[in-house]
Amino acid sequence: MTDNFKRRDFIKTTAAATVGGLSLAGLPGQAQGSYYVDGNDQIKVALIGCGGRGTGAAFQALSVKENVVLVAMADAFKDRIDGCYSSLTSEKNVKIKDKVKVAPENKFVGFDGYKKAIALADVVILTTPPGFRPIHFEEAVRQGKHVFMEKPVATDAPGIRRVLAAAEESKKKNLKVVVGLQRHYQTSYLETYKRVIDQKMIGDIVAARCYWNNDGVWVKKRESQMTEMEYQMRNWYYFVWLCGDHICEQHIHNIDVVNWFKNGHPTEAVGMGGREVRKGKEYGEIFDHHYVEFKYDDGMILSSQCRHQPGTVSDVSEHLIGTKGRATEGKIFDLQGKSLWRHRDTEDKNPYQVEHDVLFDCIVNNKPVNDAEWGAMSTMTSIFGRMATYSGQKLKWDDAINSNISLMPDAFTWDTLPKTLPDADGFYPIPVPGKAKVI
Ligand SMILES: NC(=O)c1ccc[n+]([C@@H]2O[C@H](COP(=O)([O-])OP(=O)(O)OC[C@H]3O[C@@H](n4cnc5c(N)ncnc54)[C@H](O)[C@@H]3O)[C@@H](O)[C@H]2O)c1
């Protein structure tokens, strides 16, 4: 999967020998790509980001057939570590609870705990909000650790370039990396891919549509004692440096499927978007809808919609239109709408579990798996779409991926001011198409 990308498209972004000023050499004395560090067959895992997905991913890592234990946890907030720990060790998790062997001193709270947690593990799970992923992935690779990391893998172009550089290094170190774009591990998609790409059942793909339209997600309240940094960290979905906007955080899944089937990424994007119902200050700075036309280098247009507006029609899907038919997840039709194939999914394994089954199998048996570059390119495609809707301009891929606009704060402390701040009434500036500078 990862070798399939058209390397000329981003080769200039991956040439750096160092990343963010850090040398990517392995740690002294550690075998490159070995899965254990102390001579037994137990695989130690550290969890960085102990929220909803982190708890789920840790459960899945501990559910593989290999001998896996959780030895370290890191989170910005103590209450999130405590909640995750008690969930994983609860009586209802009888199959995995005894594999949670996290000593109190190996629970790390704050922005810097990730380094110490990574040092204790063979495999790290990176499940913070995506703004931190480049920093955490870079450090995991620097320390020579195998990685499961959630999508998206960044929120801006400088972050993508850091991930691409670390991805190159991870390959040199024979590290195994799985990215949580789980449709690549889902039988219904894999069976569709076989028929569309290997058997060419719909002919050549000439157009595509994809959607993530639904009501939206949670909101976290501002408490009086919170600093601005704590508030944005708690309510991270609504701040672009942390989340990437919902086109990046959720719609990436659908855009990624089209990239996968097209074996590449778009080269142009033009779009529109804004906020129609997301008016309150609790919704930070993100849009509630985006529409993007992405153009691939063969001229194919992907029409992409994502919307968070309660009460509107829900649709989360991808559709490929070919010269001989149409395909969507698990279904293929001819051009007249007659069904040609339908996947029966009663026996399919949970793709979130398959991701971990594959990762640990590849680690133990030294088989190749490295999704980092792919994950970075699909993340960049969703950032590219956001740049198009925020700016209202027709944008080129090369300009977007080489943008030097960093959204990240200059430092990570509870008193640091993030780059986007509220006005006196608590409202954040919203990007204005025609005026917003994105590149
Ligand atoms: N593949 C999927 O279907 C899927 C589903 C849900 C979430 N996700 C992804 O998983 C990631 C986490 O989402 P979630 O729903 O679990 O969010 P969450 O808010 O429940 O958890 C995130 C955790 O990270 C912690 N955190 C934030 N910054 C940190 C830092 N610098 N260091 C350490 N910890 C930090 C937070 O305190 C929180 O506990 C996101 O990237 C999201 O897109 C993927």
The ligand as a Gaussian input file, in Angstrom:
#p B3LYP/6-31G(d) Opt

LIG

0 1
 N      -10.560000       5.452000      13.375000
 C      -11.664000       5.826000      13.968000
 O      -12.769000       5.399000      13.619000
 C      -11.606000       6.781000      15.119000
 C      -12.686000       6.868000      16.009000
 C      -12.607000       7.782000      17.072000
 C      -11.472000       8.582000      17.205000
 N      -10.451000       8.469000      16.313000
 C       -9.254000       9.331000      16.438000
 O       -8.621000       9.078000      17.681000
 C       -8.036000      10.273000      18.180000
 C       -8.549000      10.523000      19.601000
 O       -9.944000      10.686000      19.572000
 P      -10.851000      10.378000      20.862000
 O      -12.241000      10.296000      20.362000
 O      -10.279000       9.241000      21.604000
 O      -10.660000      11.722000      21.701000
 P      -10.666000      11.861000      23.296000
 O      -10.799000      13.304000      23.592000
 O      -11.636000      10.907000      23.888000
 O       -9.196000      11.372000      23.688000
 C       -8.023000      12.083000      23.393000
 C       -7.132000      12.030000      24.634000
 O       -5.847000      12.580000      24.316000
 C       -5.441000      13.355000      25.444000
 N       -4.418000      14.314000      25.030000
 C       -4.577000      15.480000      24.366000
 N       -3.396000      16.045000      24.107000
 C       -2.452000      15.234000      24.654000
 C       -1.045000      15.285000      24.718000
 N       -0.346000      16.285000      24.162000
 N       -0.398000      14.291000      25.356000
 C       -1.090000      13.272000      25.919000
 N       -2.426000      13.175000      25.880000
 C       -3.104000      14.146000      25.248000
 C       -6.733000      13.994000      25.928000
 O       -6.623000      14.504000      27.232000
 C       -7.714000      12.838000      25.802000
 O       -7.751000      12.050000      26.949000
 C       -8.394000      11.375000      17.177000
 O       -7.347000      11.536000      16.258000
 C       -9.594000      10.820000      16.449000
 O       -9.717000      11.304000      15.141000
 C      -10.499000       7.580000      15.298000

